[in-house]
Amino acid sequence: MRRLVYYVATTLDGYIAGPGGGDPSGESYFPLTEDVIGHIAAEYPETLPGPAREAMGISGPGRHFDTVLEGRATYMVGVEAGVADAYPHLRHLVFSASIEADPRTAVEVVKGDPVERVRELKAEPGLDIWLCGGGTLAHALLPEIDRLILKQHRSVIGSGIPLFNGPFAPHMFTPVGTVELPGGVRVLTLDRA
């Protein structure tokens, strides 16, 4: 069965974006250094947006994921930057009750229960499913998350969009791997206990 994997950058204090949301990539607390980009390109090239893949000469199918899931706010970061489908190389689902599908793209807008839809996706054949963000969708899908891959930066920002944005709901994960990048980012992999 396919796994749901939450692969995301986070601060030491557990935030995936600043208080205003938006694209945290390249912010001082999430610097996109050569070692971080190199690690992503080597290990998870399918998680790079289409324009970045094209600029880097990366093509072909994903190594780990063939499907990406986003909440509305995360998806809108790309739309506001003029990219209606940031991941055209993946099956792309956006969970939102307030937006409509863009007929120019293959992005599927899911208005119903995210847990039910993810269970359907997990039952289908294919590679793992990448949960890209955001924190509210991650919390809604927490019972279905099988693996966490956290690109933990060495920053503390005090407030912002949390890794999981929702009510108290304990879940346990077991560390299964760590990669220390030269610039100080630690990539932690944890599986559901």
C-alpha positions in Angstrom: 0.0 0.0 0.0 1.2 3.5 -0.8 2.3 5.7 2.1 1.4 9.3 2.8 4.6 11.2 3.4 4.7 14.7 4.9 7.9 16.1 3.3 8.4 19.7 4.4 10.9 22.3 5.7 10.5 23.3 9.3 12.2 25.5 11.9 13.5 24.2 15.1 10.3 25.4 16.8 8.0 23.6 14.4 6.9 26.3 11.9 6.6 25.8 8.1 6.1 29.4 7.2 6.1 32.8 8.9 3.0 34.5 10.5 1.8 35.8 7.1 2.1 32.4 5.4 3.2 32.7 1.8 6.3 31.2 0.2 9.0 30.7 2.9 11.6 29.4 0.4 14.7 31.6 0.5 13.6 33.5 3.6 16.4 34.1 6.1 15.0 31.3 8.3 14.8 28.8 5.3 17.8 29.6 3.2 18.0 27.7 -0.1 21.7 26.9 0.0 23.5 24.8 -2.5 23.7 21.8 -0.2 19.9 21.9 0.4 19.1 22.3 -3.3 21.7 19.5 -4.1 20.1 17.2 -1.6 16.6 17.8 -2.9 17.7 17.3 -6.5 19.6 14.1 -5.7 17.1 12.5 -3.3 13.7 14.0 -4.0 13.9 15.6 -7.5 10.1 15.3 -8.0 9.5 17.7 -5.2 11.1 20.5 -7.1 8.5 22.7 -8.9 8.3 22.3 -12.7 10.1 25.5 -13.6 13.0 24.6 -11.2 13.3 21.1 -12.7 13.4 22.5 -16.2 16.1 25.0 -15.3 18.1 22.3 -13.6 17.7 19.8 -16.5 15.8 17.3 -14.4 13.2 15.2 -16.1 11.6 11.8 -15.8 9.4 10.2 -13.2 9.6 10.6 -9.5 11.9 8.4 -7.3 9.6 8.4 -4.3 6.3 10.2 -5.2 3.9 10.3 -8.1 1.2 12.3 -6.4 1.3 15.6 -4.5 -1.3 17.0 -2.1 -1.6 20.7 -1.1 -4.0 22.8 0.9 -5.5 25.9 -0.6 -3.0 28.4 0.9 0.0 26.4 -0.2 -1.4 26.0 -3.7 -2.1 29.7 -4.0 1.6 30.5 -3.4 2.3 29.1 -6.9 -0.8 30.6 -8.4 0.1 34.1 -7.2 3.6 33.6 -8.7 2.0 32.9 -12.0 2.3 29.1 -11.9 -1.1 27.4 -12.1 0.4 24.0 -11.6 3.8 23.9 -9.9 4.0 20.1 -10.2 2.9 19.2 -13.7 5.1 16.1 -13.5 3.0 14.7 -10.6 -0.7 13.9 -10.1 -1.7 17.1 -8.2 -4.5 17.4 -5.8 -5.6 20.6 -3.9 -7.9 20.4 -1.0 -10.2 23.4 -0.8 -13.9 24.2 -0.5 -13.5 27.7 -1.9 -11.6 27.4 -5.2 -12.5 25.8 -8.5 -10.3 23.7 -10.8 -8.4 25.6 -13.4 -9.3 24.0 -16.8 -5.8 24.9 -18.1 -4.2 22.4 -15.7 -4.7 18.8 -14.6 -4.9 19.9 -10.9 -7.7 18.1 -9.1 -9.6 20.2 -6.6 -11.0 18.1 -3.8 -13.9 19.7 -1.9 -14.8 16.6 0.3 -13.2 14.9 3.2 -9.4 14.8 2.8 -9.1 11.6 4.9 -11.5 9.7 2.7 -9.8 10.9 -0.5 -6.3 10.0 0.9 -7.5 6.5 1.8 -8.7 6.1 -1.8 -5.3 7.2 -3.1 -3.5 4.9 -0.8 -5.5 1.9 -2.1 -4.4 2.7 -5.7 -1.2 1.4 -7.2 1.7 3.7 -7.5 4.5 5.4 -5.6 4.1 7.2 -2.3 2.0 10.3 -1.9 3.7 13.6 -1.0 1.9 15.9 1.4 3.5 19.3 0.5 1.5 21.5 3.0 0.1 23.3 4.7 -0.3 22.8 8.5 -4.1 22.7 8.6 -4.3 20.0 5.9 -1.4 18.1 7.6 -3.4 18.1 10.9 -6.5 16.9 9.2 -4.5 14.1 7.6 -2.4 13.3 10.6 -4.1 9.9 11.2 -3.1 8.9 7.7 0.5 10.2 7.7 2.8 7.2 7.6 6.2 9.0 7.3 7.6 12.4 8.2 10.6 13.8 6.3 11.5 17.1 8.0 14.1 19.4 6.5 14.8 21.0 9.9 16.5 24.3 9.6 18.6 25.8 12.4 16.2 28.8 12.9 13.7 29.7 15.6 11.0 32.2 14.5 8.6 32.2 17.5 5.3 32.2 15.5 3.9 31.3 12.1 2.2 28.5 10.4 2.8 25.4 12.5 3.8 22.0 11.1 0.4 20.7 12.3 -2.2 23.4 12.8 -5.1 22.0 14.8 -6.3 20.8 18.2 -4.4 18.6 20.6 -4.1 15.1 19.0 -1.0 13.0 20.1 0.5 10.7 17.5 3.9 8.9 17.9 6.6 8.6 15.2 9.9 6.7 15.4 13.2 8.1 14.0 14.5 5.9 11.1 17.1 8.2 9.6 19.0 11.5 9.7 21.1 13.3 7.1 23.2 16.2 8.3 23.8 18.7 5.5 27.0 20.8 5.6 25.1 24.1 6.0 23.3 23.0 9.2 20.0 21.6 7.8 19.1 18.2 9.3 16.9 16.0 7.3 14.9 13.8 9.8 12.9 10.8 8.6 10.4 9.3 11.1 7.9 6.5 10.6 4.6 6.1 12.4 5.2 4.2 15.6 
